[in-house]
Amino acid sequence: MVLKTFKTLTLFLIFSLCWLSACEDLYIVDCDNCLLIEPTTCLLNIELPSDRNLYDVTIYRGKLEDGLVLYEVSTYSPFVYEVGLNSEYTVTATVIINGKQYTAVDSTRPRVDVITDECDELCYWVVHKTVNLKIKYF
């Protein structure tokens, strides 16, 4: 009887924790890196593999189908690009490996979250500001 009660209580506790955290984004916030003034732009982190290949990177505003090109560059390494907040951005990286062309695509919508309970002062924290263009299989 005690074992059944323990299992039921444990299951209820796990379910409660999942339910409570399902509606919120949980962040580990470094209060030293908080912004005290609400930003209107951020640096979009473009992550590329470090395999010494030349990548043709294109940044689009909105969906890929919209075709609104903001920036194009050929690069060997990751970089950052300044974008406005609360807009969707799609980024593609094309590379030729062993005579075959591969394209990685990722998109994000950078936005600001206001953190009120973790730091001494009001904290503006920019989230969703990274796109991962690392090709997993080729």
MODELLER restraints for C-alpha pairs under 7 A, 6 or more apart:
rsr = mdl.restraints
at = mdl.atoms
rsr.add(forms.Gaussian(group=physical.xy_distance, feature=features.Distance(at['CA:31:A'], at['CA:119:A']), mean=5.72, stdev=0.5))
rsr.add(forms.Gaussian(group=physical.xy_distance, feature=features.Distance(at['CA:34:A'], at['CA:123:A']), mean=5.29, stdev=0.5))
rsr.add(forms.Gaussian(group=physical.xy_distance, feature=features.Distance(at['CA:34:A'], at['CA:124:A']), mean=5.89, stdev=0.5))
rsr.add(forms.Gaussian(group=physical.xy_distance, feature=features.Distance(at['CA:34:A'], at['CA:125:A']), mean=5.99, stdev=0.5))
rsr.add(forms.Gaussian(group=physical.xy_distance, feature=features.Distance(at['CA:35:A'], at['CA:123:A']), mean=5.75, stdev=0.5))
rsr.add(forms.Gaussian(group=physical.xy_distance, feature=features.Distance(at['CA:35:A'], at['CA:124:A']), mean=4.98, stdev=0.5))
rsr.add(forms.Gaussian(group=physical.xy_distance, feature=features.Distance(at['CA:35:A'], at['CA:125:A']), mean=6.56, stdev=0.5))
rsr.add(forms.Gaussian(group=physical.xy_distance, feature=features.Distance(at['CA:36:A'], at['CA:122:A']), mean=6.59, stdev=0.5))
rsr.add(forms.Gaussian(group=physical.xy_distance, feature=features.Distance(at['CA:36:A'], at['CA:123:A']), mean=5.69, stdev=0.5))
rsr.add(forms.Gaussian(group=physical.xy_distance, feature=features.Distance(at['CA:36:A'], at['CA:124:A']), mean=6.23, stdev=0.5))
rsr.add(forms.Gaussian(group=physical.xy_distance, feature=features.Distance(at['CA:38:A'], at['CA:124:A']), mean=5.89, stdev=0.5))
rsr.add(forms.Gaussian(group=physical.xy_distance, feature=features.Distance(at['CA:40:A'], at['CA:84:A']), mean=6.04, stdev=0.5))
rsr.add(forms.Gaussian(group=physical.xy_distance, feature=features.Distance(at['CA:40:A'], at['CA:85:A']), mean=5.80, stdev=0.5))
rsr.add(forms.Gaussian(group=physical.xy_distance, feature=features.Distance(at['CA:41:A'], at['CA:82:A']), mean=6.68, stdev=0.5))
rsr.add(forms.Gaussian(group=physical.xy_distance, feature=features.Distance(at['CA:41:A'], at['CA:83:A']), mean=5.53, stdev=0.5))
rsr.add(forms.Gaussian(group=physical.xy_distance, feature=features.Distance(at['CA:41:A'], at['CA:84:A']), mean=4.25, stdev=0.5))
rsr.add(forms.Gaussian(group=physical.xy_distance, feature=features.Distance(at['CA:41:A'], at['CA:85:A']), mean=5.35, stdev=0.5))
rsr.add(forms.Gaussian(group=physical.xy_distance, feature=features.Distance(at['CA:42:A'], at['CA:82:A']), mean=5.59, stdev=0.5))
rsr.add(forms.Gaussian(group=physical.xy_distance, feature=features.Distance(at['CA:42:A'], at['CA:83:A']), mean=5.65, stdev=0.5))
rsr.add(forms.Gaussian(group=physical.xy_distance, feature=features.Distance(at['CA:42:A'], at['CA:84:A']), mean=6.36, stdev=0.5))
rsr.add(forms.Gaussian(group=physical.xy_distance, feature=features.Distance(at['CA:42:A'], at['CA:85:A']), mean=6.74, stdev=0.5))
rsr.add(forms.Gaussian(group=physical.xy_distance, feature=features.Distance(at['CA:43:A'], at['CA:80:A']), mean=5.71, stdev=0.5))
rsr.add(forms.Gaussian(group=physical.xy_distance, feature=features.Distance(at['CA:43:A'], at['CA:81:A']), mean=5.34, stdev=0.5))
rsr.add(forms.Gaussian(group=physical.xy_distance, feature=features.Distance(at['CA:43:A'], at['CA:82:A']), mean=4.40, stdev=0.5))
rsr.add(forms.Gaussian(group=physical.xy_distance, feature=features.Distance(at['CA:43:A'], at['CA:83:A']), mean=6.24, stdev=0.5))
rsr.add(forms.Gaussian(group=physical.xy_distance, feature=features.Distance(at['CA:44:A'], at['CA:80:A']), mean=5.31, stdev=0.5))
rsr.add(forms.Gaussian(group=physical.xy_distance, feature=features.Distance(at['CA:44:A'], at['CA:81:A']), mean=5.15, stdev=0.5))
rsr.add(forms.Gaussian(group=physical.xy_distance, feature=features.Distance(at['CA:44:A'], at['CA:82:A']), mean=5.94, stdev=0.5))
rsr.add(forms.Gaussian(group=physical.xy_distance, feature=features.Distance(at['CA:44:A'], at['CA:83:A']), mean=6.46, stdev=0.5))
rsr.add(forms.Gaussian(group=physical.xy_distance, feature=features.Distance(at['CA:44:A'], at['CA:129:A']), mean=5.02, stdev=0.5))
rsr.add(forms.Gaussian(group=physical.xy_distance, feature=features.Distance(at['CA:44:A'], at['CA:130:A']), mean=5.75, stdev=0.5))
rsr.add(forms.Gaussian(group=physical.xy_distance, feature=features.Distance(at['CA:45:A'], at['CA:79:A']), mean=6.25, stdev=0.5))
rsr.add(forms.Gaussian(group=physical.xy_distance, feature=features.Distance(at['CA:45:A'], at['CA:80:A']), mean=4.65, stdev=0.5))
rsr.add(forms.Gaussian(group=physical.xy_distance, feature=features.Distance(at['CA:45:A'], at['CA:81:A']), mean=6.87, stdev=0.5))
rsr.add(forms.Gaussian(group=physical.xy_distance, feature=features.Distance(at['CA:45:A'], at['CA:129:A']), mean=6.15, stdev=0.5))
rsr.add(forms.Gaussian(group=physical.xy_distance, feature=features.Distance(at['CA:45:A'], at['CA:130:A']), mean=4.55, stdev=0.5))
rsr.add(forms.Gaussian(group=physical.xy_distance, feature=features.Distance(at['CA:45:A'], at['CA:131:A']), mean=6.27, stdev=0.5))
rsr.add(forms.Gaussian(group=physical.xy_distance, feature=features.Distance(at['CA:46:A'], at['CA:78:A']), mean=5.57, stdev=0.5))
rsr.add(forms.Gaussian(group=physical.xy_distance, feature=features.Distance(at['CA:46:A'], at['CA:79:A']), mean=5.40, stdev=0.5))
rsr.add(forms.Gaussian(group=physical.xy_distance, feature=features.Distance(at['CA:46:A'], at['CA:80:A']), mean=5.76, stdev=0.5))
rsr.add(forms.Gaussian(group=physical.xy_distance, feature=features.Distance(at['CA:46:A'], at['CA:130:A']), mean=6.18, stdev=0.5))
rsr.add(forms.Gaussian(group=physical.xy_distance, feature=features.Distance(at['CA:46:A'], at['CA:131:A']), mean=5.36, stdev=0.5))
rsr.add(forms.Gaussian(group=physical.xy_distance, feature=features.Distance(at['CA:46:A'], at['CA:132:A']), mean=6.56, stdev=0.5))
rsr.add(forms.Gaussian(group=physical.xy_distance, feature=features.Distance(at['CA:47:A'], at['CA:78:A']), mean=4.99, stdev=0.5))
rsr.add(forms.Gaussian(group=physical.xy_distance, feature=features.Distance(at['CA:47:A'], at['CA:131:A']), mean=6.12, stdev=0.5))
rsr.add(forms.Gaussian(group=physical.xy_distance, feature=features.Distance(at['CA:47:A'], at['CA:132:A']), mean=4.96, stdev=0.5))
rsr.add(forms.Gaussian(group=physical.xy_distance, feature=features.Distance(at['CA:47:A'], at['CA:133:A']), mean=5.75, stdev=0.5))
rsr.add(forms.Gaussian(group=physical.xy_distance, feature=features.Distance(at['CA:47:A'], at['CA:134:A']), mean=6.94, stdev=0.5))
rsr.add(forms.Gaussian(group=physical.xy_distance, feature=features.Distance(at['CA:48:A'], at['CA:77:A']), mean=6.26, stdev=0.5))
rsr.add(forms.Gaussian(group=physical.xy_distance, feature=features.Distance(at['CA:48:A'], at['CA:78:A']), mean=5.07, stdev=0.5))
rsr.add(forms.Gaussian(group=physical.xy_distance, feature=features.Distance(at['CA:48:A'], at['CA:132:A']), mean=6.80, stdev=0.5))
rsr.add(forms.Gaussian(group=physical.xy_distance, feature=features.Distance(at['CA:48:A'], at['CA:133:A']), mean=5.32, stdev=0.5))
rsr.add(forms.Gaussian(group=physical.xy_distance, feature=features.Distance(at['CA:48:A'], at['CA:134:A']), mean=5.31, stdev=0.5))
rsr.add(forms.Gaussian(group=physical.xy_distance, feature=features.Distance(at['CA:49:A'], at['CA:134:A']), mean=5.21, stdev=0.5))
rsr.add(forms.Gaussian(group=physical.xy_distance, feature=features.Distance(at['CA:50:A'], at['CA:77:A']), mean=6.54, stdev=0.5))
rsr.add(forms.Gaussian(group=physical.xy_distance, feature=features.Distance(at['CA:52:A'], at['CA:76:A']), mean=5.86, stdev=0.5))
rsr.add(forms.Gaussian(group=physical.xy_distance, feature=features.Distance(at['CA:53:A'], at['CA:76:A']), mean=5.86, stdev=0.5))
rsr.add(forms.Gaussian(group=physical.xy_distance, feature=features.Distance(at['CA:54:A'], at['CA:74:A']), mean=6.48, stdev=0.5))
rsr.add(forms.Gaussian(group=physical.xy_distance, feature=features.Distance(at['CA:54:A'], at['CA:75:A']), mean=5.57, stdev=0.5))
rsr.add(forms.Gaussian(group=physical.xy_distance, feature=features.Distance(at['CA:54:A'], at['CA:76:A']), mean=4.86, stdev=0.5))
rsr.add(forms.Gaussian(group=physical.xy_distance, feature=features.Distance(at['CA:54:A'], at['CA:95:A']), mean=6.37, stdev=0.5))
rsr.add(forms.Gaussian(group=physical.xy_distance, feature=features.Distance(at['CA:55:A'], at['CA:74:A']), mean=5.46, stdev=0.5))
rsr.add(forms.Gaussian(group=physical.xy_distance, feature=features.Distance(at['CA:55:A'], at['CA:75:A']), mean=5.35, stdev=0.5))
rsr.add(forms.Gaussian(group=physical.xy_distance, feature=features.Distance(at['CA:55:A'], at['CA:76:A']), mean=6.07, stdev=0.5))
rsr.add(forms.Gaussian(group=physical.xy_distance, feature=features.Distance(at['CA:55:A'], at['CA:93:A']), mean=5.81, stdev=0.5))
rsr.add(forms.Gaussian(group=physical.xy_distance, feature=features.Distance(at['CA:55:A'], at['CA:94:A']), mean=5.48, stdev=0.5))
rsr.add(forms.Gaussian(group=physical.xy_distance, feature=features.Distance(at['CA:55:A'], at['CA:95:A']), mean=4.98, stdev=0.5))
rsr.add(forms.Gaussian(group=physical.xy_distance, feature=features.Distance(at['CA:56:A'], at['CA:73:A']), mean=5.85, stdev=0.5))
rsr.add(forms.Gaussian(group=physical.xy_distance, feature=features.Distance(at['CA:56:A'], at['CA:74:A']), mean=4.38, stdev=0.5))
rsr.add(forms.Gaussian(group=physical.xy_distance, feature=features.Distance(at['CA:56:A'], at['CA:75:A']), mean=6.58, stdev=0.5))
rsr.add(forms.Gaussian(group=physical.xy_distance, feature=features.Distance(at['CA:56:A'], at['CA:93:A']), mean=5.44, stdev=0.5))
rsr.add(forms.Gaussian(group=physical.xy_distance, feature=features.Distance(at['CA:56:A'], at['CA:94:A']), mean=5.09, stdev=0.5))
rsr.add(forms.Gaussian(group=physical.xy_distance, feature=features.Distance(at['CA:56:A'], at['CA:95:A']), mean=6.59, stdev=0.5))
rsr.add(forms.Gaussian(group=physical.xy_distance, feature=features.Distance(at['CA:57:A'], at['CA:72:A']), mean=5.69, stdev=0.5))
rsr.add(forms.Gaussian(group=physical.xy_distance, feature=features.Distance(at['CA:57:A'], at['CA:73:A']), mean=5.37, stdev=0.5))
rsr.add(forms.Gaussian(group=physical.xy_distance, feature=features.Distance(at['CA:57:A'], at['CA:74:A']), mean=6.06, stdev=0.5))
rsr.add(forms.Gaussian(group=physical.xy_distance, feature=features.Distance(at['CA:57:A'], at['CA:92:A']), mean=5.59, stdev=0.5))
rsr.add(forms.Gaussian(group=physical.xy_distance, feature=features.Distance(at['CA:57:A'], at['CA:93:A']), mean=4.39, stdev=0.5))
rsr.add(forms.Gaussian(group=physical.xy_distance, feature=features.Distance(at['CA:57:A'], at['CA:94:A']), mean=6.52, stdev=0.5))
rsr.add(forms.Gaussian(group=physical.xy_distance, feature=features.Distance(at['CA:58:A'], at['CA:69:A']), mean=6.99, stdev=0.5))
rsr.add(forms.Gaussian(group=physical.xy_distance, feature=features.Distance(at['CA:58:A'], at['CA:71:A']), mean=5.80, stdev=0.5))
rsr.add(forms.Gaussian(group=physical.xy_distance, feature=features.Distance(at['CA:58:A'], at['CA:72:A']), mean=4.48, stdev=0.5))
rsr.add(forms.Gaussian(group=physical.xy_distance, feature=features.Distance(at['CA:58:A'], at['CA:73:A']), mean=6.68, stdev=0.5))
rsr.add(forms.Gaussian(group=physical.xy_distance, feature=features.Distance(at['CA:58:A'], at['CA:91:A']), mean=5.66, stdev=0.5))
rsr.add(forms.Gaussian(group=physical.xy_distance, feature=features.Distance(at['CA:58:A'], at['CA:92:A']), mean=5.30, stdev=0.5))
rsr.add(forms.Gaussian(group=physical.xy_distance, feature=features.Distance(at['CA:58:A'], at['CA:93:A']), mean=6.59, stdev=0.5))
rsr.add(forms.Gaussian(group=physical.xy_distance, feature=features.Distance(at['CA:59:A'], at['CA:69:A']), mean=5.99, stdev=0.5))
rsr.add(forms.Gaussian(group=physical.xy_distance, feature=features.Distance(at['CA:59:A'], at['CA:70:A']), mean=5.54, stdev=0.5))
rsr.add(forms.Gaussian(group=physical.xy_distance, feature=features.Distance(at['CA:59:A'], at['CA:71:A']), mean=5.21, stdev=0.5))
rsr.add(forms.Gaussian(group=physical.xy_distance, feature=features.Distance(at['CA:59:A'], at['CA:72:A']), mean=6.46, stdev=0.5))
rsr.add(forms.Gaussian(group=physical.xy_distance, feature=features.Distance(at['CA:59:A'], at['CA:89:A']), mean=6.95, stdev=0.5))
rsr.add(forms.Gaussian(group=physical.xy_distance, feature=features.Distance(at['CA:59:A'], at['CA:90:A']), mean=5.98, stdev=0.5))
rsr.add(forms.Gaussian(group=physical.xy_distance, feature=features.Distance(at['CA:59:A'], at['CA:91:A']), mean=4.50, stdev=0.5))
rsr.add(forms.Gaussian(group=physical.xy_distance, feature=features.Distance(at['CA:59:A'], at['CA:92:A']), mean=6.65, stdev=0.5))
rsr.add(forms.Gaussian(group=physical.xy_distance, feature=features.Distance(at['CA:60:A'], at['CA:67:A']), mean=6.67, stdev=0.5))
rsr.add(forms.Gaussian(group=physical.xy_distance, feature=features.Distance(at['CA:60:A'], at['CA:68:A']), mean=5.38, stdev=0.5))
rsr.add(forms.Gaussian(group=physical.xy_distance, feature=features.Distance(at['CA:60:A'], at['CA:69:A']), mean=4.48, stdev=0.5))
rsr.add(forms.Gaussian(group=physical.xy_distance, feature=features.Distance(at['CA:60:A'], at['CA:70:A']), mean=5.45, stdev=0.5))
rsr.add(forms.Gaussian(group=physical.xy_distance, feature=features.Distance(at['CA:60:A'], at['CA:89:A']), mean=5.64, stdev=0.5))
rsr.add(forms.Gaussian(group=physical.xy_distance, feature=features.Distance(at['CA:60:A'], at['CA:90:A']), mean=5.06, stdev=0.5))
rsr.add(forms.Gaussian(group=physical.xy_distance, feature=features.Distance(at['CA:60:A'], at['CA:91:A']), mean=6.04, stdev=0.5))
rsr.add(forms.Gaussian(group=physical.xy_distance, feature=features.Distance(at['CA:61:A'], at['CA:68:A']), mean=5.57, stdev=0.5))
rsr.add(forms.Gaussian(group=physical.xy_distance, feature=features.Distance(at['CA:61:A'], at['CA:69:A']), mean=6.47, stdev=0.5))
rsr.add(forms.Gaussian(group=physical.xy_distance, feature=features.Distance(at['CA:61:A'], at['CA:70:A']), mean=6.43, stdev=0.5))
rsr.add(forms.Gaussian(group=physical.xy_distance, feature=features.Distance(at['CA:61:A'], at['CA:88:A']), mean=6.22, stdev=0.5))
rsr.add(forms.Gaussian(group=physical.xy_distance, feature=features.Distance(at['CA:61:A'], at['CA:89:A']), mean=4.70, stdev=0.5))
rsr.add(forms.Gaussian(group=physical.xy_distance, feature=features.Distance(at['CA:61:A'], at['CA:90:A']), mean=6.41, stdev=0.5))
rsr.add(forms.Gaussian(group=physical.xy_distance, feature=features.Distance(at['CA:62:A'], at['CA:88:A']), mean=4.78, stdev=0.5))
rsr.add(forms.Gaussian(group=physical.xy_distance, feature=features.Distance(at['CA:62:A'], at['CA:89:A']), mean=5.07, stdev=0.5))
rsr.add(forms.Gaussian(group=physical.xy_distance, feature=features.Distance(at['CA:62:A'], at['CA:90:A']), mean=6.30, stdev=0.5))
rsr.add(forms.Gaussian(group=physical.xy_distance, feature=features.Distance(at['CA:63:A'], at['CA:89:A']), mean=6.87, stdev=0.5))
rsr.add(forms.Gaussian(group=physical.xy_distance, feature=features.Distance(at['CA:63:A'], at['CA:90:A']), mean=5.92, stdev=0.5))
rsr.add(forms.Gaussian(group=physical.xy_distance, feature=features.Distance(at['CA:64:A'], at['CA:90:A']), mean=6.08, stdev=0.5))
rsr.add(forms.Gaussian(group=physical.xy_distance, feature=features.Distance(at['CA:85:A'], at['CA:110:A']), mean=5.30, stdev=0.5))
rsr.add(forms.Gaussian(group=physical.xy_distance, feature=features.Distance(at['CA:85:A'], at['CA:111:A']), mean=5.29, stdev=0.5))
rsr.add(forms.Gaussian(group=physical.xy_distance, feature=features.Distance(at['CA:86:A'], at['CA:109:A']), mean=5.92, stdev=0.5))
rsr.add(forms.Gaussian(group=physical.xy_distance, feature=features.Distance(at['CA:86:A'], at['CA:110:A']), mean=5.69, stdev=0.5))
rsr.add(forms.Gaussian(group=physical.xy_distance, feature=features.Distance(at['CA:86:A'], at['CA:111:A']), mean=5.09, stdev=0.5))
rsr.add(forms.Gaussian(group=physical.xy_distance, feature=features.Distance(at['CA:87:A'], at['CA:109:A']), mean=5.46, stdev=0.5))
rsr.add(forms.Gaussian(group=physical.xy_distance, feature=features.Distance(at['CA:87:A'], at['CA:110:A']), mean=6.84, stdev=0.5))
rsr.add(forms.Gaussian(group=physical.xy_distance, feature=features.Distance(at['CA:88:A'], at['CA:108:A']), mean=5.70, stdev=0.5))
rsr.add(forms.Gaussian(group=physical.xy_distance, feature=features.Distance(at['CA:88:A'], at['CA:109:A']), mean=4.34, stdev=0.5))
rsr.add(forms.Gaussian(group=physical.xy_distance, feature=features.Distance(at['CA:89:A'], at['CA:107:A']), mean=5.46, stdev=0.5))
rsr.add(forms.Gaussian(group=physical.xy_distance, feature=features.Distance(at['CA:89:A'], at['CA:108:A']), mean=5.54, stdev=0.5))
rsr.add(forms.Gaussian(group=physical.xy_distance, feature=features.Distance(at['CA:89:A'], at['CA:109:A']), mean=6.22, stdev=0.5))
rsr.add(forms.Gaussian(group=physical.xy_distance, feature=features.Distance(at['CA:90:A'], at['CA:106:A']), mean=5.81, stdev=0.5))
rsr.add(forms.Gaussian(group=physical.xy_distance, feature=features.Distance(at['CA:90:A'], at['CA:107:A']), mean=4.09, stdev=0.5))
rsr.add(forms.Gaussian(group=physical.xy_distance, feature=features.Distance(at['CA:90:A'], at['CA:108:A']), mean=6.63, stdev=0.5))
rsr.add(forms.Gaussian(group=physical.xy_distance, feature=features.Distance(at['CA:91:A'], at['CA:105:A']), mean=5.81, stdev=0.5))
rsr.add(forms.Gaussian(group=physical.xy_distance, feature=features.Distance(at['CA:91:A'], at['CA:106:A']), mean=5.56, stdev=0.5))
rsr.add(forms.Gaussian(group=physical.xy_distance, feature=features.Distance(at['CA:91:A'], at['CA:107:A']), mean=6.03, stdev=0.5))
rsr.add(forms.Gaussian(group=physical.xy_distance, feature=features.Distance(at['CA:92:A'], at['CA:103:A']), mean=6.59, stdev=0.5))
rsr.add(forms.Gaussian(group=physical.xy_distance, feature=features.Distance(at['CA:92:A'], at['CA:104:A']), mean=5.56, stdev=0.5))
rsr.add(forms.Gaussian(group=physical.xy_distance, feature=features.Distance(at['CA:92:A'], at['CA:105:A']), mean=4.53, stdev=0.5))
rsr.add(forms.Gaussian(group=physical.xy_distance, feature=features.Distance(at['CA:92:A'], at['CA:106:A']), mean=6.68, stdev=0.5))
rsr.add(forms.Gaussian(group=physical.xy_distance, feature=features.Distance(at['CA:93:A'], at['CA:103:A']), mean=5.50, stdev=0.5))
rsr.add(forms.Gaussian(group=physical.xy_distance, feature=features.Distance(at['CA:93:A'], at['CA:104:A']), mean=5.23, stdev=0.5))
rsr.add(forms.Gaussian(group=physical.xy_distance, feature=features.Distance(at['CA:93:A'], at['CA:105:A']), mean=6.68, stdev=0.5))
rsr.add(forms.Gaussian(group=physical.xy_distance, feature=features.Distance(at['CA:93:A'], at['CA:133:A']), mean=6.43, stdev=0.5))
rsr.add(forms.Gaussian(group=physical.xy_distance, feature=features.Distance(at['CA:94:A'], at['CA:101:A']), mean=6.88, stdev=0.5))
rsr.add(forms.Gaussian(group=physical.xy_distance, feature=features.Distance(at['CA:94:A'], at['CA:102:A']), mean=5.62, stdev=0.5))
rsr.add(forms.Gaussian(group=physical.xy_distance, feature=features.Distance(at['CA:94:A'], at['CA:103:A']), mean=4.30, stdev=0.5))
rsr.add(forms.Gaussian(group=physical.xy_distance, feature=features.Distance(at['CA:94:A'], at['CA:104:A']), mean=6.50, stdev=0.5))
rsr.add(forms.Gaussian(group=physical.xy_distance, feature=features.Distance(at['CA:95:A'], at['CA:101:A']), mean=5.73, stdev=0.5))
rsr.add(forms.Gaussian(group=physical.xy_distance, feature=features.Distance(at['CA:95:A'], at['CA:102:A']), mean=5.42, stdev=0.5))
rsr.add(forms.Gaussian(group=physical.xy_distance, feature=features.Distance(at['CA:95:A'], at['CA:103:A']), mean=6.52, stdev=0.5))
rsr.add(forms.Gaussian(group=physical.xy_distance, feature=features.Distance(at['CA:96:A'], at['CA:102:A']), mean=6.21, stdev=0.5))
rsr.add(forms.Gaussian(group=physical.xy_distance, feature=features.Distance(at['CA:104:A'], at['CA:133:A']), mean=5.39, stdev=0.5))
rsr.add(forms.Gaussian(group=physical.xy_distance, feature=features.Distance(at['CA:104:A'], at['CA:134:A']), mean=6.98, stdev=0.5))
rsr.add(forms.Gaussian(group=physical.xy_distance, feature=features.Distance(at['CA:104:A'], at['CA:135:A']), mean=6.17, stdev=0.5))
rsr.add(forms.Gaussian(group=physical.xy_distance, feature=features.Distance(at['CA:105:A'], at['CA:133:A']), mean=6.34, stdev=0.5))
rsr.add(forms.Gaussian(group=physical.xy_distance, feature=features.Distance(at['CA:106:A'], at['CA:131:A']), mean=5.79, stdev=0.5))
rsr.add(forms.Gaussian(group=physical.xy_distance, feature=features.Distance(at['CA:106:A'], at['CA:132:A']), mean=6.42, stdev=0.5))
rsr.add(forms.Gaussian(group=physical.xy_distance, feature=features.Distance(at['CA:106:A'], at['CA:133:A']), mean=6.49, stdev=0.5))
rsr.add(forms.Gaussian(group=physical.xy_distance, feature=features.Distance(at['CA:107:A'], at['CA:131:A']), mean=6.33, stdev=0.5))
rsr.add(forms.Gaussian(group=physical.xy_distance, feature=features.Distance(at['CA:108:A'], at['CA:128:A']), mean=6.19, stdev=0.5))
rsr.add(forms.Gaussian(group=physical.xy_distance, feature=features.Distance(at['CA:108:A'], at['CA:129:A']), mean=6.95, stdev=0.5))
rsr.add(forms.Gaussian(group=physical.xy_distance, feature=features.Distance(at['CA:108:A'], at['CA:131:A']), mean=6.71, stdev=0.5))
rsr.add(forms.Gaussian(group=physical.xy_distance, feature=features.Distance(at['CA:109:A'], at['CA:128:A']), mean=6.17, stdev=0.5))
rsr.add(forms.Gaussian(group=physical.xy_distance, feature=features.Distance(at['CA:110:A'], at['CA:126:A']), mean=6.81, stdev=0.5))
rsr.add(forms.Gaussian(group=physical.xy_distance, feature=features.Distance(at['CA:110:A'], at['CA:127:A']), mean=5.76, stdev=0.5))
rsr.add(forms.Gaussian(group=physical.xy_distance, feature=features.Distance(at['CA:110:A'], at['CA:128:A']), mean=4.73, stdev=0.5))
rsr.add(forms.Gaussian(group=physical.xy_distance, feature=features.Distance(at['CA:110:A'], at['CA:129:A']), mean=5.02, stdev=0.5))
rsr.add(forms.Gaussian(group=physical.xy_distance, feature=features.Distance(at['CA:111:A'], at['CA:126:A']), mean=5.68, stdev=0.5))
rsr.add(forms.Gaussian(group=physical.xy_distance, feature=features.Distance(at['CA:111:A'], at['CA:127:A']), mean=5.63, stdev=0.5))
rsr.add(forms.Gaussian(group=physical.xy_distance, feature=features.Distance(at['CA:111:A'], at['CA:128:A']), mean=6.72, stdev=0.5))
rsr.add(forms.Gaussian(group=physical.xy_distance, feature=features.Distance(at['CA:112:A'], at['CA:124:A']), mean=6.27, stdev=0.5))
rsr.add(forms.Gaussian(group=physical.xy_distance, feature=features.Distance(at['CA:112:A'], at['CA:125:A']), mean=5.51, stdev=0.5))
rsr.add(forms.Gaussian(group=physical.xy_distance, feature=features.Distance(at['CA:112:A'], at['CA:126:A']), mean=4.47, stdev=0.5))
rsr.add(forms.Gaussian(group=physical.xy_distance, feature=features.Distance(at['CA:112:A'], at['CA:127:A']), mean=6.13, stdev=0.5))
rsr.add(forms.Gaussian(group=physical.xy_distance, feature=features.Distance(at['CA:113:A'], at['CA:124:A']), mean=5.88, stdev=0.5))
rsr.add(forms.Gaussian(group=physical.xy_distance, feature=features.Distance(at['CA:113:A'], at['CA:125:A']), mean=5.21, stdev=0.5))
rsr.add(forms.Gaussian(group=physical.xy_distance, feature=features.Distance(at['CA:113:A'], at['CA:126:A']), mean=6.28, stdev=0.5))
rsr.add(forms.Gaussian(group=physical.xy_distance, feature=features.Distance(at['CA:114:A'], at['CA:123:A']), mean=5.75, stdev=0.5))
rsr.add(forms.Gaussian(group=physical.xy_distance, feature=features.Distance(at['CA:114:A'], at['CA:124:A']), mean=4.80, stdev=0.5))
rsr.add(forms.Gaussian(group=physical.xy_distance, feature=features.Distance(at['CA:114:A'], at['CA:125:A']), mean=6.26, stdev=0.5))
rsr.add(forms.Gaussian(group=physical.xy_distance, feature=features.Distance(at['CA:115:A'], at['CA:122:A']), mean=6.35, stdev=0.5))
rsr.add(forms.Gaussian(group=physical.xy_distance, feature=features.Distance(at['CA:115:A'], at['CA:123:A']), mean=4.99, stdev=0.5))
rsr.add(forms.Gaussian(group=physical.xy_distance, feature=features.Distance(at['CA:115:A'], at['CA:124:A']), mean=6.24, stdev=0.5))
rsr.add(forms.Gaussian(group=physical.xy_distance, feature=features.Distance(at['CA:115:A'], at['CA:125:A']), mean=6.97, stdev=0.5))
rsr.add(forms.Gaussian(group=physical.xy_distance, feature=features.Distance(at['CA:116:A'], at['CA:122:A']), mean=5.40, stdev=0.5))
rsr.add(forms.Gaussian(group=physical.xy_distance, feature=features.Distance(at['CA:116:A'], at['CA:123:A']), mean=6.45, stdev=0.5))
